[in-house]
Amino acid sequence: MIRLSRPSRSDHETRRGGFTLLELTLALGLTIVLLTAVYRAMEIHWQFSVAGQIEVERSQIARALLSQIAADIRSTVYRVEEASSSTSTTDTSASGTSDDTTDTSVADTTLTEFTDPAAAFSTNATGVFGDNQSLTLHISRPTSSRESPTGDLSSSLMQGDLKSVSYFLAGGESGLASSLSSPLSEVQTDDGIEGLARMSGDRFAVIQAADAGEPADVASQVRLLAPEINFLSFDYHDGYEWLTEWDSSMEQRLPHAIGVTIGFRDPDFPENSFLRRTASESTETFRIVVPLSAANPFEGVAY
């Protein structure tokens, strides 16, 4: 007689210890869903984090740049040139009516010729000289040190309180950008604009370098402030309307206010980056209007 043995309880439990195919499939599907949700949550978090970071960085850069430009504009000085009028009076008394007519015509021709901001940087004239793309200011700013670090009086840098300051776009189409042929930085951009640049120097040293024909000394005063800027615009208020250019020698005064507008280029992200995005339109451009307290008050304004 053949006796059949019944499986023991331990053998039964060993055979039932693994997972079935259905259980593995369900576990794998739930894992994929969980990982997808976590990845999407991290992506949204990084997108909002970068979005806020771009706006904050732009606001901080714009605040610093506009504050510096406004400080330079408020420090502008202007002195009325009396030499032309006195010379005309002397020539009139000595030469008669014909010389008076000639001197008047020469004076009118000089006053109607607009001074380029690039040329105004190294001239004896004072005030504001600018167009819609560049601005040259003659400011008064005391210096704390008048001696060289070595203390040698023969080589000391005797700097005065009067300084020449210019703002322009490096690589732009303004006269200042064209006169400075050497690149200011190694920034490579599609539009060719390297950023907002500032050129400053002591009035006496700048004039001496220009008279000696040493443009390299003048160009060495150039500094690139912000490569993120690819738009710069200036406008000038004469008490009646906004103008696109100003010449203090021709106007014989300072403008009542100067408007400054700067614009940022699009942020640069690696290609195919999931963080790639366009910045908010509210931070693409920033504008400030700086009044000049030294300007003449409104005269003869009819309302």
Secondary structure by P-SEA (a helix, b strand, c coil): cbbbbcccaaaaaaaaccccaaaaaaaaaaaaaaaaaaaaaaaaaaaaaaaaaaaaaaaaaaaaaaaaaaaaaaabbbbbbaaaaaaaaaaaacccaaaaaaaaaaaaaaaabbbbcccccccccccccccccccccbbbbbbcccccccccccccccccccbbbbbbbcccccaaaaaccccccccccccccccbbbbbbbaaaaaaaaaaccaaaaaaacccccccccbbbbbbbcccccccccccccccccccbbbbbbbbccccccccccccccccccccbbbbbbbbccccccccccc
